[in-house]
């Protein structure tokens, strides 16, 4: 027979659960914790005392109570003392942030990334340099308890190796291991797919708080997806779940970087929109320019990245017929992809993030029309379509949550390890 949990196991679980309430929900009174966790007041007092002694939380009198009698102490996260480093590696940018317990972004750095091959030394060196700059600005009593990175590619869950990232120019790259070595903090660097982590961020801190079944669609050069079912991320056997960008929506359509044709990414991604709007460089020119370290060819209208997508949406808003038709075309394929996902997963909410925020806002009519035609009635009846509340910070916030996961699982053990 399997033995039941020990008292220490129960204590560890309760410490993590209490810290999670404070981390995700912000300042909360002991009385509220007693109600939410279903524990008695003396147990809550003991748990908060342990976390306070460890420097993870602090307790204060409430500013105003409005009630007679002795006020319940308020438990707050020690955001300025306990922090993680969060990193984001996208096709066009490198970003790093120091994020305090409770989710506050305390400091950040960002730079543009030139598209082309994945230069591990350069990228890890740049991000580690950002982290050192931010760390030099911290007080002596602060402690870093974790680090994690969001990357635009498929990440093997066992070791954080980027196994494929065609839009990053990456294939089988031990990114987390190298970044951890460069950071020199004695901490492992967790690595996750950017769309998966953004889905977790929206679920925990964004537009989908309280939503247990959702699909997050992230657009940059390509299209990624994060799927949460029953409150849990659908990761897949090896960690590659959610690659909805490579769902075929148009057999025999545009060629995709994965080697197939007509993938959602190929019909909806940045290149598809810019080509339909007459604003993309000829196929092959961008790859050659990146390989040779040259600027993009063409005139000023042939930009790339988020700014180029926004320019098409802005032009459509101003009455540009070509831009409007481009958004209609892309929106139609996006709506078909969403309809397929809705039929399979029956989500409560679909969230559009990255460049898809702009694309959806410019083509909502086409997306909804395809849903009305191709999604089954019961699945779409209570479906909500939303744009990301965290915007460009979604992937960084998700990386921070991944870094904090170890602390929330066993607060005192992790803190003892990093401070010992």
matplotlib code that plots the C-alpha trace (Angstrom):
import matplotlib.pyplot as plt

x = [0.0, 1.2, 2.0, 0.1, 1.8, 4.0, 3.5, 6.5, 4.9, 1.7, 3.6, 5.6, 2.4, 0.7, 3.6, 3.7, -0.1, -0.1, 2.9, 1.1, -2.0, 0.2, 2.3, -0.6, -3.3, -1.2, -1.6, -4.2, -5.3, -4.8, -8.6, -9.0, -6.2, -8.0, -11.1, -9.5, -7.2, -9.6, -7.1, -7.6, -6.2, -3.3, -2.1, -2.2, -0.3, 2.4, 2.8, 3.0, 5.5, 7.7, 7.5, 8.2, 11.2, 12.5, 12.1, 9.5, 6.6, 6.0, 2.9, 1.4, -1.6, -4.2, -4.4, -8.2, -10.5, -13.9, -14.7, -14.7, -12.4, -8.8, -7.8, -6.4, -2.8, -2.2, 0.4, 2.4, 5.1, 8.7, 8.8, 11.8, 13.9, 13.1, 13.3, 13.9, 15.4, 13.1, 14.4, 12.6, 14.3, 12.2, 12.9, 13.3, 14.1, 16.1, 14.6, 15.5, 13.7, 14.2, 10.8, 10.0, 7.9, 4.3, 5.0, 6.3, 8.7, 11.5, 13.9, 14.3, 16.5, 15.7, 17.5, 16.7, 17.8, 18.9, 17.2, 19.5, 21.4, 21.1, 24.5, 24.5, 27.6, 26.2, 22.7, 23.6, 26.3, 23.9, 21.2, 23.7, 25.2, 21.7, 21.3, 24.6, 23.6, 20.4, 21.9, 24.5, 21.6, 20.1, 20.5, 22.8, 20.0, 18.2, 18.3, 17.7, 15.8, 15.5, 15.8, 13.9, 13.7, 10.9, 12.0, 10.2, 10.7, 10.2, 11.8, 12.5, 11.0, 13.6, 16.6, 15.4, 17.3, 15.8, 15.2, 13.7, 13.2, 13.1, 12.1, 15.1, 17.6, 18.0, 18.2, 19.3, 20.7, 21.5, 20.4, 19.5, 22.7, 24.9, 22.8, 23.1, 26.9, 27.1, 24.9, 27.2, 24.4, 24.7, 21.0, 19.6, 17.9, 14.5, 13.5, 10.0, 8.2, 7.1, 3.4, 3.1, 4.6, 2.4, -0.7, 0.3, 0.9, -2.5, -4.1, -2.4, -2.1, -3.9, -7.2, -7.9, -7.6, -10.2, -10.6, -9.7, -9.9, -8.3, -6.2, -3.6, -2.4, 0.9, 2.1, 5.6, 7.2, 5.2, 2.3, 2.5, -0.1, -0.5, -3.4, -4.7, -7.2, -8.7, -6.3, -3.2, -0.9, -1.1, 2.6, 2.7, 4.8, 8.2, 7.1, 6.2, 2.5, 0.7, 2.4, -0.9, 1.0, 1.7, -1.9, -2.7, -5.6, -5.0, -3.5, -1.3, -1.1, 1.9, 5.2, 6.0, 9.4, 8.6, 8.7, 4.9, 2.5, -0.6, 0.1, -1.7, 1.7, 2.2, -1.2, -1.5, 2.1, 4.0, 5.1, 1.6, 0.2, 3.0, 2.9, -0.8, -0.4, 2.4, 4.9, 7.2, 10.6, 10.8, 11.1, 14.7, 15.9, 15.3, 17.2, 20.1, 20.3, 20.3, 23.0, 25.2, 24.6, 22.9, 19.8, 16.5, 16.2, 13.6, 12.2, 10.9, 7.5, 9.3, 9.8, 9.5, 8.4, 5.7, 6.0, 5.4, 2.3, 1.0, 1.6, -0.7, -3.4, -3.1, -3.2, -6.4, -7.9, -7.2, -9.0, -6.1, -8.0, -5.0, -4.3, -7.9, -8.0, -4.8, -6.3, -9.5, -7.5, -5.4, -8.3, -10.2, -7.5, -7.0, -10.8, -10.6, -7.7, -9.5, -12.7, -10.7, -9.2, -12.6, -14.1, -11.3, -10.7, -14.0, -12.2, -14.0, -11.6, -9.3, -6.6, -4.7, -1.2, 1.9, 1.3, -2.0, -3.4, -3.3, -4.3, -7.3, -8.4, -8.2, -10.0, -12.4, -15.3, -13.6, -12.6, -16.1, -17.6, -15.4, -16.3, -20.0, -19.6, -17.1, -17.2, -19.9, -22.8, -22.4, -18.6, -18.9, -22.1, -20.2, -16.8, -15.1, -12.5, -10.0, -6.7, -3.8, -3.9, -0.2, 0.7, 4.4, 5.2, 3.2, 6.3, 8.5, 5.8, 5.4, 9.1, 9.1, 6.3, 8.3, 11.3, 9.1, 7.6, 10.4, 10.0, 6.2, 6.6, 9.0, 9.6, 11.9, 14.0, 14.7, 15.5, 17.8, 19.6, 20.2, 21.2, 23.3]
y = [0.0, 3.5, 5.5, 8.8, 12.2, 12.9, 16.0, 17.6, 16.9, 18.6, 21.5, 22.0, 21.8, 24.4, 26.8, 26.6, 27.1, 30.1, 31.7, 31.1, 33.0, 35.9, 35.7, 35.6, 37.5, 40.2, 41.4, 39.3, 39.1, 36.2, 35.9, 35.6, 33.0, 31.0, 31.0, 30.3, 27.5, 25.9, 25.9, 27.1, 30.5, 29.0, 27.0, 30.1, 32.1, 29.4, 29.2, 33.0, 33.1, 30.6, 32.5, 35.8, 34.4, 33.2, 36.8, 35.7, 37.7, 40.4, 41.1, 44.5, 46.0, 46.9, 50.6, 50.7, 48.1, 49.7, 47.0, 47.0, 44.6, 43.5, 43.7, 40.7, 41.2, 41.5, 39.3, 40.9, 39.4, 40.7, 41.9, 44.1, 41.4, 38.1, 38.0, 36.0, 36.8, 36.4, 36.4, 36.5, 35.5, 36.3, 36.7, 40.5, 41.2, 40.1, 41.1, 40.6, 41.6, 41.4, 40.3, 40.4, 37.9, 38.9, 39.6, 43.2, 44.0, 45.8, 46.4, 45.5, 45.7, 45.2, 45.3, 44.5, 41.2, 40.9, 37.9, 35.2, 32.2, 31.6, 32.7, 31.1, 33.0, 36.3, 35.9, 34.2, 36.8, 39.7, 38.4, 37.6, 41.1, 42.6, 40.4, 41.6, 45.2, 44.8, 42.8, 45.6, 47.9, 45.7, 46.0, 43.7, 41.9, 40.8, 37.2, 35.7, 32.5, 31.5, 32.2, 31.2, 32.1, 32.1, 31.2, 31.1, 27.4, 23.8, 23.1, 19.6, 19.6, 17.2, 19.5, 22.8, 22.2, 24.2, 21.4, 23.4, 27.1, 27.9, 31.5, 31.9, 30.0, 27.5, 23.7, 21.5, 24.4, 23.9, 27.4, 27.1, 25.4, 28.1, 31.0, 29.5, 29.2, 32.8, 34.1, 32.5, 32.4, 28.7, 28.3, 26.3, 28.3, 26.9, 27.3, 27.2, 27.9, 31.5, 30.8, 28.3, 30.7, 33.6, 31.3, 30.7, 34.4, 35.4, 32.6, 33.7, 37.5, 38.6, 38.5, 34.8, 34.8, 32.3, 30.7, 27.0, 26.2, 28.6, 28.8, 31.5, 32.2, 34.1, 35.7, 37.0, 35.8, 32.6, 31.4, 29.6, 28.4, 27.6, 25.4, 25.2, 22.6, 22.2, 24.8, 22.9, 23.6, 20.9, 20.3, 17.0, 13.9, 15.6, 19.2, 20.2, 20.4, 23.5, 23.9, 25.0, 27.1, 24.0, 22.8, 22.7, 24.9, 25.3, 22.1, 23.1, 26.7, 28.8, 27.0, 26.9, 26.9, 23.5, 21.9, 21.6, 23.8, 25.7, 25.7, 28.3, 30.0, 30.2, 31.6, 34.0, 34.8, 38.0, 37.2, 36.1, 39.5, 41.6, 39.8, 40.1, 43.9, 44.2, 45.2, 42.1, 41.6, 38.9, 35.4, 34.5, 38.1, 38.3, 35.1, 36.2, 39.5, 37.9, 35.5, 38.2, 40.6, 43.2, 45.4, 44.3, 45.1, 47.4, 50.8, 52.1, 50.3, 46.9, 46.7, 43.6, 42.7, 44.1, 47.6, 46.4, 44.5, 47.6, 49.6, 47.4, 47.5, 51.3, 51.6, 49.5, 51.8, 54.8, 53.2, 51.5, 48.9, 46.7, 46.6, 45.9, 43.0, 41.6, 41.6, 40.0, 37.2, 36.6, 36.9, 34.3, 31.7, 32.7, 32.2, 28.8, 27.8, 29.1, 27.2, 23.9, 24.5, 25.4, 22.2, 20.1, 21.7, 23.5, 26.5, 29.1, 31.8, 32.3, 35.0, 36.7, 37.8, 39.1, 40.5, 38.6, 41.3, 43.8, 41.3, 40.1, 43.7, 44.5, 41.3, 40.4, 40.3, 37.6, 35.6, 35.6, 34.8, 31.7, 30.7, 31.0, 28.8, 26.2, 25.9, 23.7, 25.6, 24.3, 24.9, 28.5, 29.4, 30.7, 31.3, 34.6, 36.1, 38.4, 40.2, 39.8, 42.0, 41.7, 42.6, 42.5, 41.6, 38.3, 36.1, 37.8, 37.4, 33.8, 33.2, 34.8, 32.4, 29.5, 30.6, 31.1, 27.6, 26.0, 28.5, 28.0, 24.2, 24.3, 27.8, 27.2, 24.5, 26.7, 29.8, 27.8, 26.4, 29.7, 31.6, 28.8]
z = [0.0, -0.8, 2.3, 2.8, 2.7, 5.7, 7.9, 6.2, 2.7, 3.9, 5.3, 2.1, 0.0, 2.2, 2.2, -1.6, -1.9, 0.4, -1.4, -4.7, -3.4, -2.5, -5.7, -8.1, -6.2, -4.4, -0.8, 1.0, 4.6, 6.9, 7.2, 3.4, 3.3, 6.0, 3.9, 0.5, 1.8, 4.1, 7.0, 10.6, 11.7, 13.8, 10.8, 8.5, 11.2, 11.4, 7.6, 7.2, 10.0, 8.2, 5.0, 6.7, 8.5, 5.1, 3.6, 1.1, 2.4, 5.0, 7.2, 7.8, 9.4, 6.8, 5.9, 6.4, 7.7, 8.1, 10.7, 14.5, 16.3, 15.8, 12.1, 10.2, 9.2, 5.4, 3.8, 1.0, -1.4, -0.8, -4.4, -4.1, -2.3, -4.1, -7.9, -11.0, -14.4, -17.4, -21.0, -24.4, -27.6, -30.6, -34.3, -34.0, -30.4, -27.3, -24.0, -20.3, -17.2, -13.4, -12.1, -8.4, -6.4, -7.1, -10.8, -10.7, -13.5, -11.5, -14.4, -18.0, -21.1, -24.7, -28.1, -31.7, -33.1, -36.7, -38.4, -39.5, -38.1, -34.3, -32.9, -29.5, -28.2, -29.2, -28.0, -24.6, -24.1, -24.8, -22.4, -19.7, -20.0, -19.5, -16.4, -15.0, -15.6, -13.7, -10.9, -10.3, -9.5, -6.8, -3.0, -1.2, 0.5, -2.7, -3.9, -7.3, -7.1, -10.7, -14.4, -17.5, -21.2, -23.7, -27.3, -30.6, -31.3, -30.1, -26.8, -25.5, -22.0, -20.5, -20.9, -22.5, -25.8, -28.7, -31.1, -33.9, -34.5, -38.2, -37.5, -35.2, -37.4, -34.6, -34.6, -31.7, -29.5, -25.8, -25.1, -21.4, -20.5, -22.2, -20.8, -17.3, -17.7, -18.8, -16.0, -13.4, -10.7, -10.0, -11.1, -14.0, -16.7, -17.7, -21.4, -22.8, -26.0, -26.2, -27.1, -24.3, -21.7, -23.0, -22.6, -19.0, -18.4, -19.8, -17.7, -14.5, -14.9, -18.1, -19.8, -19.0, -15.2, -14.0, -17.4, -17.3, -21.1, -23.5, -26.7, -27.0, -30.6, -30.9, -34.1, -35.1, -38.2, -37.8, -35.7, -32.4, -29.9, -26.3, -25.2, -21.6, -20.8, -17.3, -16.0, -17.2, -20.2, -22.9, -23.4, -25.3, -24.8, -25.4, -24.9, -28.5, -28.1, -29.3, -32.7, -34.2, -36.8, -38.7, -38.9, -42.7, -43.6, -47.3, -48.9, -51.8, -50.5, -49.7, -48.8, -45.1, -43.3, -41.9, -45.4, -45.8, -47.7, -46.7, -42.9, -40.8, -40.4, -44.2, -44.8, -41.8, -40.7, -41.4, -44.9, -46.0, -44.9, -46.3, -49.7, -50.0, -49.2, -51.8, -49.1, -48.9, -50.4, -53.1, -51.7, -51.0, -50.7, -46.9, -46.4, -48.5, -46.8, -43.4, -44.5, -45.8, -42.9, -45.2, -44.7, -46.2, -49.9, -51.4, -50.6, -47.3, -47.6, -47.5, -43.7, -41.7, -38.2, -35.9, -37.3, -40.9, -39.8, -37.9, -41.0, -43.1, -40.4, -40.2, -44.0, -44.0, -41.4, -43.6, -46.6, -48.5, -50.6, -51.1, -47.4, -46.6, -49.1, -47.6, -44.1, -45.4, -47.0, -43.9, -41.6, -43.5, -43.1, -39.5, -38.9, -40.5, -38.2, -35.1, -36.2, -36.4, -32.9, -31.4, -32.8, -31.4, -28.0, -27.1, -25.4, -23.4, -24.8, -27.8, -27.3, -30.1, -29.1, -30.7, -34.2, -34.2, -31.9, -34.7, -37.4, -35.5, -34.7, -38.5, -39.6, -36.8, -39.2, -41.4, -38.4, -37.0, -40.3, -40.7, -37.1, -37.9, -41.0, -39.8, -36.0, -34.6, -32.9, -29.3, -29.3, -30.5, -28.4, -25.4, -27.0, -26.2, -28.6, -26.9, -27.5, -25.2, -22.1, -21.5, -25.1, -25.8, -22.2, -22.3, -23.2, -20.5, -17.9, -18.8, -18.6, -15.1, -14.0, -15.3, -13.2, -10.1, -10.4, -8.4, -5.6, -5.4, -5.3, -2.3, -1.1, 1.9, 0.2, -2.9, -0.8, 1.4, -1.6, -3.4, -0.2, 1.3]

ax = plt.figure().add_subplot(projection="3d")
ax.plot(x, y, z, "-o")
ax.set_aspect("equal")
plt.show()
